[in-house]
């Protein structure tokens, strides 16, 4: 008998005749403290995300392309990576077509093997959507897709993220219930609160070590 088999045999023997302990899970323990009125969600999210160097801007479904264009100009960013087939990708493409002299748009429409060097070395910013956010932890929910793969939000030094105010949830448990994660976890759901940072080297905090140096969230308030 191997060591593994021996350990498992002892565990099974110890459970023989044992009475299972009741699981008295109280949902209020993980939700009651972390519930917010609708008007509290944006301030709560903003407070926590700005505390870790995330930049937040409030805008609307009509005005966000103009705001994004101005933010790109302010940072003197020469180009923006988008997913052109998404609704927000189509909207930004239309806005750019009607406004000359804006930074160039790049489309993520090729296999990474065909333009890996350009993505990593010559793509300063990207725009992606989000699945929502969590007020209690100050986190965006990113759900990479075939149209917007994970590299879009991971590689460019500046990541612009669109968030609908109506999709800010109170707590993580609420998200799990709404999307039925108990029936099957998503393959690549991400909770992101701020730009990449590390203090591994001499305990000096540095940004951009493992991902974007800047995270800019555009919150689309309900109209």
C-alpha positions as CSV (number, residue, x, y, z in Angstrom):
1,X,0.0,0.0,0.0
2,X,1.4,3.4,-1.0
3,X,1.6,6.3,1.5
4,X,-1.3,8.0,-0.3
5,X,-3.5,4.9,0.0
6,X,-2.5,4.5,3.7
7,X,-3.6,8.0,4.5
8,X,-6.9,7.7,2.6
9,X,-7.6,4.4,4.4
10,X,-7.1,6.0,7.8
11,X,-9.4,8.9,6.9
12,X,-12.1,6.5,5.7
13,X,-11.8,4.4,8.9
14,X,-12.0,7.5,11.1
15,X,-15.3,8.4,9.4
16,X,-17.0,5.0,9.9
17,X,-20.1,5.4,12.0
18,X,-19.6,9.2,12.3
19,X,-22.6,11.5,12.3
20,X,-22.3,14.3,9.7
21,X,-22.2,17.7,11.2
22,X,-25.2,19.9,10.1
23,X,-24.3,22.8,7.8
24,X,-26.1,25.6,9.4
25,X,-25.1,28.2,6.8
26,X,-26.5,31.6,7.5
27,X,-26.5,33.7,4.4
28,X,-26.9,36.9,6.4
29,X,-23.3,36.4,7.8
30,X,-21.9,37.0,4.3
31,X,-24.5,39.5,3.0
32,X,-26.2,41.5,5.8
33,X,-23.2,43.7,6.6
34,X,-22.5,44.3,2.9
35,X,-25.8,45.6,1.6
36,X,-26.2,49.1,0.3
37,X,-28.9,51.4,-0.9
38,X,-28.8,52.0,-4.7
39,X,-27.5,55.5,-4.1
40,X,-24.7,54.2,-1.9
41,X,-23.2,51.7,-4.4
42,X,-21.2,54.1,-6.6
43,X,-19.7,56.1,-3.7
44,X,-18.8,52.8,-1.9
45,X,-17.2,51.4,-5.0
46,X,-15.4,54.6,-5.8
47,X,-14.0,55.0,-2.3
48,X,-12.4,51.6,-2.3
49,X,-11.1,51.6,-5.8
50,X,-9.6,55.1,-5.6
51,X,-7.8,54.0,-2.4
52,X,-5.8,51.6,-4.5
53,X,-5.0,54.1,-7.3
54,X,-7.9,53.4,-9.7
55,X,-9.1,56.4,-11.6
56,X,-12.9,56.8,-11.7
57,X,-15.0,59.0,-14.0
58,X,-18.8,59.3,-14.0
59,X,-20.4,59.6,-17.4
60,X,-23.4,58.4,-19.4
61,X,-24.2,56.0,-22.2
62,X,-24.2,58.9,-24.7
63,X,-21.2,60.9,-23.4
64,X,-18.6,58.2,-22.6
65,X,-16.9,58.1,-26.1
66,X,-16.1,61.9,-25.9
67,X,-14.8,61.5,-22.4
68,X,-12.6,58.6,-23.4
69,X,-11.2,60.6,-26.4
70,X,-10.3,63.4,-24.0
71,X,-8.7,61.1,-21.5
72,X,-6.6,59.6,-24.4
73,X,-5.5,63.1,-25.4
74,X,-4.7,64.1,-21.9
75,X,-2.4,61.1,-21.6
76,X,-1.0,61.7,-25.1
77,X,-1.7,58.1,-25.9
78,X,-1.2,57.4,-29.7
79,X,-3.6,54.4,-30.0
80,X,-6.4,52.4,-28.4
81,X,-7.0,48.7,-28.6
82,X,-10.7,47.8,-29.0
83,X,-12.9,44.8,-29.7
84,X,-14.7,46.1,-32.8
85,X,-17.6,43.6,-32.8
86,X,-18.8,44.4,-29.3
87,X,-21.5,47.0,-28.8
88,X,-19.1,49.4,-27.1
89,X,-16.5,48.7,-29.8
90,X,-19.0,49.6,-32.5
91,X,-20.0,52.7,-30.7
92,X,-16.4,53.9,-30.3
93,X,-15.7,53.1,-34.0
94,X,-18.6,55.3,-35.0
95,X,-17.6,58.1,-32.8
96,X,-14.0,58.0,-34.1
97,X,-15.3,58.1,-37.7
98,X,-17.1,61.3,-37.0
99,X,-14.2,63.0,-35.2
100,X,-10.9,63.3,-37.1
101,X,-7.5,63.6,-35.4
102,X,-8.2,61.2,-32.6
103,X,-5.7,58.5,-31.5
104,X,-5.6,55.5,-33.8
105,X,-7.9,52.5,-33.1
106,X,-6.4,49.0,-33.1
107,X,-8.7,46.0,-33.5
108,X,-8.1,42.8,-31.6
109,X,-9.2,40.7,-34.6
110,X,-6.2,38.4,-35.2
111,X,-4.7,35.4,-33.4
112,X,-2.1,36.5,-30.9
113,X,0.6,34.6,-32.7
114,X,0.3,37.0,-35.7
115,X,0.9,40.2,-33.7
116,X,2.3,39.4,-30.3
117,X,5.3,41.8,-30.6
118,X,3.0,44.7,-31.5
119,X,0.6,43.9,-28.7
120,X,3.3,43.8,-26.1
121,X,5.6,46.6,-27.4
122,X,3.4,49.0,-29.3
123,X,-0.1,49.0,-27.7
124,X,-0.3,51.6,-25.0
125,X,-4.0,51.4,-24.0
126,X,-7.1,49.2,-24.3
127,X,-10.8,49.5,-23.8
128,X,-13.0,46.6,-22.5
129,X,-16.4,46.1,-21.0
130,X,-17.1,44.5,-17.6
131,X,-19.6,42.1,-16.3
132,X,-20.3,44.5,-13.4
133,X,-18.7,45.4,-10.1
134,X,-18.9,44.6,-6.3
135,X,-19.5,47.5,-4.0
136,X,-18.4,45.7,-0.8
137,X,-14.9,45.0,-2.1
138,X,-14.4,47.7,-4.7
139,X,-13.9,45.3,-7.5
140,X,-14.7,45.1,-11.2
141,X,-15.9,41.8,-12.6
142,X,-14.1,41.0,-15.8
143,X,-15.3,38.1,-17.9
144,X,-12.9,37.6,-20.9
145,X,-14.5,36.3,-24.1
146,X,-13.4,35.4,-27.6
147,X,-14.1,39.0,-28.6
148,X,-12.3,40.5,-25.6
149,X,-9.6,38.0,-24.5
150,X,-7.8,38.4,-21.2
151,X,-4.7,39.9,-22.9
152,X,-6.7,43.0,-23.7
153,X,-7.0,43.9,-20.0
154,X,-3.7,42.5,-19.0
155,X,-1.0,43.7,-21.4
156,X,-1.5,47.4,-22.4
157,X,-0.1,49.8,-19.7
158,X,-3.4,51.7,-19.5
159,X,-6.7,49.8,-19.2
160,X,-10.0,51.7,-19.7
161,X,-13.0,49.7,-18.4
162,X,-16.7,50.5,-19.0
163,X,-19.1,49.8,-16.1
164,X,-22.8,50.3,-16.0
165,X,-24.0,51.7,-12.7
166,X,-27.0,49.4,-12.8
167,X,-24.6,46.4,-12.8
168,X,-22.9,47.2,-9.5
169,X,-23.9,44.5,-7.0
170,X,-23.7,44.7,-3.2
171,X,-21.5,41.7,-2.5
172,X,-19.7,38.7,-4.0
173,X,-22.4,36.3,-2.8
174,X,-25.0,38.2,-4.7
175,X,-22.9,37.8,-7.9
176,X,-22.5,34.0,-7.3
177,X,-26.2,33.6,-6.9
178,X,-27.2,35.8,-9.9
179,X,-24.8,34.0,-12.3
180,X,-25.4,30.5,-10.8
181,X,-21.7,29.8,-10.3
182,X,-22.6,26.9,-8.0
183,X,-23.8,25.1,-11.2
184,X,-20.4,25.6,-12.8
185,X,-17.7,28.1,-12.3
186,X,-16.7,30.2,-15.2
187,X,-13.3,29.4,-16.7
188,X,-11.8,32.8,-16.3
189,X,-13.8,35.3,-14.2
190,X,-11.6,38.0,-12.6
191,X,-12.1,40.5,-9.7
192,X,-10.0,43.6,-10.3
193,X,-9.8,46.5,-7.8
194,X,-6.9,48.5,-9.2
195,X,-3.8,48.6,-11.4
196,X,-1.1,45.9,-11.1
197,X,1.3,46.4,-8.2
198,X,3.9,44.5,-6.3
199,X,6.3,45.1,-3.4
200,X,8.3,41.9,-4.0
201,X,11.6,43.8,-4.7
202,X,13.0,45.4,-1.5
203,X,9.4,45.9,-0.3
204,X,9.1,49.0,-2.5
205,X,5.7,49.3,-4.0
206,X,5.8,49.4,-7.8
207,X,2.9,49.7,-10.3
208,X,2.6,47.9,-13.6
209,X,4.7,44.8,-12.8
210,X,2.2,42.2,-13.7
211,X,-0.4,44.1,-15.7
212,X,-1.6,47.6,-16.4
213,X,0.0,50.5,-14.6
214,X,-3.2,52.5,-14.8
215,X,-6.8,51.4,-14.5
216,X,-9.4,53.9,-15.5
217,X,-13.1,53.1,-14.9
218,X,-15.8,54.9,-16.8
219,X,-19.1,54.5,-14.8
220,X,-22.1,54.9,-17.0
221,X,-24.8,56.3,-14.8
222,X,-28.5,55.4,-15.5
223,X,-30.4,57.9,-17.5
